[in-house]
Structure formats: C-alpha cells, structure tokens
Amino acid sequence: MAALLGPAEVRTLAASLGAAPTKKWGQNFVVDAGTVRRIVRIAGVKPGDHVVEVGPGLGSLTLALLEAGARVTAIEIDPTLAQALPATVAARAPADVGRLTTIQADAMTVIALEGEPTLLVANLPYNVSVPVILRFLEFFPSLHTVLVMVQSEVADRLAAPPGSRTYGIPSAKAAWYCTVRRAGDVGRSVFWPVPRVDSALVLMERREVPLTTAARRDVFAVIDAAFGQRRKGLRGALASLAGSPAASESALREAGIEPLTRGEQLDVAAFARIAEALERARVAS
C-alpha cells in the first residue's frame, strides 16, 4: 500500500516547498488517510480506471487513487504544487509513478486530455466546484462517475430534487447529465487549514440526457432565466428570453406548464419542453 499523507507529513511537505494553503485558490489540504481511502471506495475506483483529479494539492487523494490501481491525470493550478506532485508520488509510491500525469493549468481552461477519463474524483476548491463539475461533464462525455468533496451547502444544491428549498440552477443542470446524491459528510478536522464550513461528498452517475430536440445550451438558458428571478412565476421570469410576457405564456402553455408556475417546481425534462416550445416559436416567427 502507498505511504499516504498524514497531518505531520502534509505540513512537512508544505514547509519543504515553501508552500502554504491560499484562499486565492481555495486550498484546504486533506490530512487524513482514512478520508481519501473512503473517497476512493465510494467512487468505485478500480485498477485500470482513468481518473481525472482537479486540485490535487500536495497529493493526499492522488496517492490513494494510485493505490487503487487507477491511472491519474491530476490538474493543478498552483505551479509549485504541480511541479512537486510527481516527486511526492515517486518518493512515497515509486511503483505507481508511471500511472500519474500532472498538468499545470486552470481546470476551467482544459478542453482535452490524453486518453478518455472515466471518473472525476476530487477535493474541489469550494469557489469553483459547480462550474468545474458542469464543465467536465460537458467536455468529457467518457466520464461515467463523478465523486467530489464540496462545501455541504453546495452538495445540498447539487442533489436537491424539484420542489425542495435548495433546488436551483446547479441541481437542474447537474440533472441534465447525471443522477445525483449526497454520499456522506466529511468532518472539518480532516483538513489543513480547518475550514469554517462543513463538507460533504456528492456522487454523480452519468445517465442519458433527456429525450428532447432542444440543444443543451437552450435548455440551460431557460434554467438560468427561470431561477434568475426566483420569486416570479415563469411567465415573467422567461419574458426576456421569449421576447415578451405573452410569448412566454404561449410557450409555457404549449409545454403543458401553467404560466404562474415557479422554476423550482420543474424537473429538467420540463425545462427541455419549454426550450422546445420557444424554439418552435422562433422558427414560426
């Protein structure tokens, strides 16, 4: 088994690199071996899987992924940490270093990887967690599983069903790609520095996108508009997108939705029906 990183090893490694966790990049390093092995287990990582990891930091989770037999592509924005990661793996798991590829980049700029990743497993920086998840699901259709550690409130929003208090843009857009559920809580003490917020695991499993003639971008535009003014009924919230309140009402009725319905009451399939109706109206005009 790999020599995983504990609290003392994380601090020693960071000191040797002259590195410290920064708020700029949302860095909170995991210092508990049990937590990273739990993440790998819940994700179902198997030997031969190609895992993309965003924000590996000092390598706590990276070592656990390699220990499970995965091939890991680690994307790290911090140049110091990106440069150090291969050396850390070589020192602590020399037999595994050949299965690691490190890319120094902002994950929000990555549009291609060598080979097709099958899983995204990461302790994501809280400030970019939802955009990163949605971007990778869009650009890498080979991903069948996403297991991420995020702020607990973000986990609630991603996994929320229609009609719930926390259902919103992240929930609806994630549902376009995946079935989503919370997969457990994570205590604050497993991080350095200790965050001021609670964390949770979210498991997302790819499914077929809704059967629709509407393009994803058009469905997402409807979702954005519907939740942009949460207190409004959809007739008003979609007026700008449709061209007028009357056009919005017409499209909603065609989609089988009452005009005063609010966005939080609809599932992603309903948003797709609205996008279809709006597109038919555009073509007719």
N, C-alpha and C positions, 0 to 999 in steps of 0.2 A: 504493500500500500504506500501511497505517496506520503511524504512528510508534510502534512498540511500546516497552515499557519495558525498559531495561537496568538493571544494578546501580546506576549513578550516578543515573539518573532515579528509581528506586524510593526511594532514600534521600533525595534532594532533595524529592520529593513528600511523603514521610512527614514530613520535617522542617518543611515549609511548613504542614502540617496539625496540627503538634504531636502527631503520632501515632507510636506505636511498636508493634511486634508484641507481643501479650499472650498469656500462657499460658491466661488465663481463657477466651478464645475460640479457642484452638488455632491462632493465626495464624502461618503461615510463608509469606512472600510470594515468588512466583516472580520471579526477576530475569533469566531467560534467554529471549530471543525465540524461539530455536530450539525450546525445550521446549514453549512454548504453541502454536506452529505445528504441532509434531508431534502434540500432543493433538488439535487441530482436524482434522488429516489422518486420524488413526486413527479418530476418531469419525465420519468421513464427512460432516462438516457441508457443506451445500450452500446456495447462495443461496435464500432464502425459507423455510428451516427456522426453526422457533420453538424456540430453545434456552433452557432454564432453567439458570441458573448459581447455585449455592449458595456463598456466601462469596467474592465477587469480590475482596474486599480493596481494593487500590489500582487494580485494573483490568488487570493484565497479560494474563490469559486473555480477559477481556471484549473487549479491543481486537482480539485475534486472531480471536475468534468473529465480531465485526462485520466484520472484514477479509474473512472468508469469505462475507459476504453474508447472514448469519443475522439474524433478529430475536431479541434477547436480553432475557429477563426475569431481572434479577440480584437475588438475595435476600441482603441483608447485615444482620447483627445489630448491627454497630457503627454507631451513628448518625453519627459523624464521617465514616467512610468511605462510608457510604451517601449522605450529603449531597454528598460531594466527587466521587463517581464520574461523574455527568453532566458536570460541568465538565472533568474529565480527558479524557473522550471528546470533548467539544466542542473542546478545545484541540489534541488530537492526531489526531483523525479527524472533523473537523467534518461531513463528508458523511454520516457514519454515525450521528450522534447521534439522529436521528429513529427509529432502529430499536432504541433502548435504553429499557427500562422498569426503574426501580430501585424496589425495595420494601425498606423498613427494617423487618425483622421477624426473629424466630427461625424458621428454616425448619421446625422441629418443630411450629409452630403454624399453618402455611399449609395451608389445605384447598381453596383455589380460586385460579385465576389467570385473568386476562383472556385469552381465547383458549386453545387447546389446545396445550400444548408437545409437541413431537415428540422432543426429545432432552434429556437431563440431562447436562451436561458441566461438571465442576467439579474444583477442587483442594480436596477436602473437609477440614475440620478433623478431625484423627485421632480426637478423643474422641467424635465423634457420627457417624462415617461410616456405619456399618452401619444405625443407626436412620433416618438421613436417606434412604438408598437405599431401604430397605424401605417407608418411609412414602410416598415419592413414587411408587413403583411401585404402591402400593395406591390412592392418591388420584387419580393421573393416568394412567388406562389408555391415554391417547393417546401416552404415551412408548413409542417403539419401540426406542430405543437409550439406554444409559447408558454413559458413558465417564468414569471418575473416577480421580483420583490419590489414593491412600491409603497408609497405612503398609504396608510389604511383607508383614508378618505377616497383616494384615487381607486383603490381596489373596489370599494363600495360602488363608485360611479361606473366602473367598467362592467361590473357584474350585475348591475341593477336591472330588474325586469320592468317592462312598461307599467305605468301606474304607480310606481314607487316614488318616494320623495327624492331619491338620489338619481333617478333615471334622467339622462340628458344626452348631450352630443356624444361623449365618449361611449356610453352604453349602446346607442343606436348604431354608431359607426362600427364599433367592435363586432356587433351582432351581424353586420353585413358579411363578415369573414368567418366568424367563429362562434361556437358555443363557449360561454364564459362562466367561470365560477370562482369564488374565493376558495383557496386551498389551504388556509391556515394563517394564524397570526404569528408574528415574529417579535420577540421582546427587544426593547431598546438596548439592553445590556450587551447584545452581540455585536454592536457597532463601536467603532472608534472614529471620530468622537461620538459620544452618545447623542442621538438626535432628540429634538424636542417634540417629535411626533411619533405616533405608533406606525408600525409597518405590517404588511400582510403579503401573502403570496397569492397570485392570480394565475389560474390555469386556463389557457385558451386553446381550444382544439378546432382545427380548420374544418369547415363544412362547406357544402355547395352554397354559392351565393344565391340570393333569392331569384326565382324564375321571373324575369322581367325583360322588357325590351328597352328599358331606360338604362342609360350609361351610369356607371358608379358616380362620376362627378356630378351628374344632375341629381341623383338621389341624395348625395351628400350636401348639395346646395339647398335642397328642400329641408334637410335636417338642420342645417345651420340657421336657415331663416325661421324655422318653426321654434327653435329654442332661443333665438336671438331676442325674442320678446315673450318670455315665458308666461307672462300674465295675460297675454292676448289670446283670443281664440284664433284658430288657424286662418280664418278669413282675413283678419287684419295682419297677422304675422307674415303671411305669404303674399300680401298685396303688392309689395315692391317687386318681388320675384315674378309674379304673374302679370304685372303691368297695371293692375287696378284691383280694388276690393271685389268688384263684380266678376272679374276674370278669375280671381282666386276662388270665389264661391262656386263658380261654374265648374272649375277643375275638381274641387273637393267633392261636389255632388256627383260628378262623373266617376270619381274614385270610390263612391259609396260612403263618404265621410261627412258627418254633419259639420257645417261651417264654423260653429262655435266650439267644436272640439279643440282641446289643447294638445300640444305636441307630446307631452308626457304620457298621453293615453294611447299612443300609436306604436306599433312594432315596426321593424324595418321594412317588412313587406308592404305595410300601408304607405310608408313614405315612398316606396318604389311605385305604387299605384298612382300616387299624386304626381310624381315626376313624369310618368307616362301620360297622364291627362294633360299636364302642362305642355309637354312636347307635341301632343296632338293638336292642341290649341294653337301653338306657334306655327305648325305646318299649315293648318287651316287658314290662318290669317295671311 
